[in-house]
Amino acid sequence: MNESERTPPTFRKKVISIFSLALLLLVAVEVGIVWLLGSWGKFELGWWHQVFGALMTMGGIFLVGWSISIQYTLGKGTPFPKLPHSD
């Protein structure tokens, strides 16, 4: 791949930010669905709900950050499949 075919760093950063915003939109949609369904399929675990919710949220945030950082650094590309790698 020659220099003219490389993706500019600013464009890669824009694509990564759009990808991150799309993930936030998915979170908002999920929260909206849970809010609309209310108590459908609900089971009570008491205070364990907060513990499980916090652990799953932290794990999800870690995995999203990890996948974006690996794509950006190791893969020399972006999470968006239509952008070429910089190698």
Secondary structure, DSSP 4 states (H G I P E B T S, - for coil): --GGGSPPHHHHHHHHHHHHHHHHHHHHHHHHHHHHHTTTT----TTHHHHHHHHHHHHHHHHHHHHHHHHHHTSSS-SSTTSPP--
